Amino acid sequence: MSMVLAILGTTIGCEQTPETVADCVKLTDAVEQENCYFGFAQAAVQDRAALQQTIQAIPSATSRDLLRLRMAVQDPVRLGWLCKNVEGTDAQTRCSNIVRRPHLLKPPPGAR
């Protein structure tokens, strides 16, 4: 967790390092805010219940869906279950496509 907070600290710059998901809301830059949520989710990825709790702590449905999509793209086989909880119709479609076609996310052989 301290590694995630260190990464969040360097991402956020001069602003105070968030200690909870709720602190991410205080960030003024939208990209930093989404990256903050992602950092907390990464820290909880090994514990399904903790990951679900982290996602539910995000106040915006759009941000929750974006996080679920990002996590599913990162590891569609292991984290595809997140797509079942996507709230928006468009996000649901995209997430389902990721889970059904994870091979499209892999670089072709020999690519760097």
N, C-alpha and C positions, 0 to 999 in steps of 0.2 A: 504494500500500500504506500509506503514512503517513497518508493521509486515512481509510482504514478503521480504522487503529489509533487515530486521533484520535476517530473515532466510537465505537469500542469503549471508549475511555477515558472518554468522557462517559456512556456507557450503564452502565458498570460502577461509576462513582462513586469511592469511596475505595480500592477494591481496586486492586492493581497491574495495569496494562494487559497483557493477554496478548500474547505475542510469537509464539506458535505455537498451533496447534489443540490440542495437548496441554495448554497452559496453560488452555484453556477449562474443562477438567475440574475445575480447582481452584476454580472459582466455586461458591459455595454456593447461589445462587438459580438454580432450574431455567430460568426465563425468560431470565435473563442468560446462562446457559450456552448455550442454543439460539441466542440472538441473537449470541453470540460466534462460534459455528460458522458462522452465516449471514454474518457479516461477513467471515470468512476465505474463504468460498465466493464471495462477491461480488468479492473481490479477485482471485480466480482464474478468474472466469467467461469471460474471453476466451481462455483456454488449456484446451482440453478435458482434456488429460492432467493438468494441474495441478489442475483442478477435481476430477477423479476421485481424485487422490492426496489432496487435502484431505478429501474425503468419507470415504475409506478410513481416514484417520487418526482419525476419530471412533470411540471405543470402543463406543458403544451402537448396536445395530441400529435401535432405535426412533428415536434421534436422527438416524441416517443417513437413514432413511425420511422423517422429518419434514423434513429439509433438502431432500431430493429433491422432495418435494411442494411445499414453499415455492418452490423454484426453478422448477418446472414451472408453478405458478400465475403466477409473475411473468412468464414468457415461454414459453408452451406450444409455440409454433412452433419457437423456437430451442433450448429446453432440454427438450423432450419426451423426448428420448433418455434422460434420467435415469430415466424410469419403467421402463426395461428392467432396471434393477438394483435396484429396490425389493425388499426382502426379505420383508416381511409381506404376508399375503394381503389384508387389509383395505386396507392402504396401496396395494397393487398395483391393486386395483379403483378406488380413488379417483383414483390417478394416471392410469390408463387413461382414465377418464371426462374428466379435464381435457384430456388430449391429443386425444381424439376430439371434444370439444366446446368448443374455445377461445372460440367466440363468446359463450358464456355468461358469460365472465369480463369481457367488455367492458361498460362502462356503456351504457345506451340513448342514442340520439342526443338531444342537448339536456340530458342529465343532467350535473350537476357533481360 
